[in-house]
């Protein structure tokens, strides 16, 4: 199995088979239990963030450093030749000659797939506009598996910005492998699903409650944003009578949709979720560089 | 009638299934009164005759000696096909018929291009827009090749992704779409931004 991932790009969660996903989750589990500080010695990660990011960028960079590798890159496109009008293709082609693996985020959809055409070094997509964010999906799956000890037969509630939130889109696609599904596909596969307007209607049945921020920056019309920004706000009151094993996940950052009073309850798991990003990204870096 | 028979015998139109024309059959076809009783081949022959000749025996669309005939295009799609195939820029003689009477389709469009042979790839692009159209290659007034149209699996260069945030609209690069048929409708999905579109959502072409 490892050989199929060597030198592979990870652009979309659809690029991975179920077995490959399970393999990466197992690697992440191993790395979480037993760190490997010299695994990627003498390897260089190019961390290219054409759009702001905190967790994804820092966890990619930390993942590389903690495996003994080094990091080059930028976190602001204004300091790059992109600001002079250089095409993404040229930038990646050149940077690919410097680094062994590239992690990138870019505001345009499809930019990661385009970048992958410019270099034969593996590209790990850290988010391309509202399209895909596969490493977030892997860490979400890892966290679901860690908290529920399984990925099948779970009731998963997705709430918040289901239109623009790419983490929700990618997670749904990945969960196809394990059961829940996109609406049309759901019908086709006869998988039970329901749509609700209020979180209260589903939270009591859920094993996983996956809440997302309303993606203000992706709204074309600011009036639309104002209308929905306060619709989903999870508070302590929602947690009365929920399942004991319920875990609340959130890709973070949160704005006001997730009350910080929930942080101290046994249901909050979003900070551990963010930590798991480190192990999943370590697993990916190790796998695509052929070291695991 | 004499003029019509001569015209048909000389093969100035495309016979229905690619066979040489049976003069007896042609002589009988004219303006069928009961089309329901005609064989498929006779129907096609009758239809071609109708296109080329009106009741007052004037030629509507002239026959070509050598070239390509794209027939049975659903009405309104011919200009799109001309754009798709970039026919206007090829300096070939192109005859276009819009909203022509058709026994089979009621009205249809038709394109004839002199001295130009469509490729299989191009024919499949036509299938994208007008899947039921027929494409014949004509040599010396005779059909020498017919294309069995099938949807292409992918379309490179041609379409402009309607997603304004797609990388293909911001970099000097070719677009790339995967094609699939869903509930009898052609759907394309962008290889890059992964968005899916019905074909009529594509408003612009890179030509």
Interface residues (C-beta under 8 A of the other chain):
Chain A: X12 X14 X87 X88 X89 X106 X107 X108 X109 X110 X111 X113 X114 X128 X129 X130 X131 X132
Chain B: X163 X165 X166 X167 X168 X170 X171 X172 X173 X190 X191 X192 X193 X194 X195
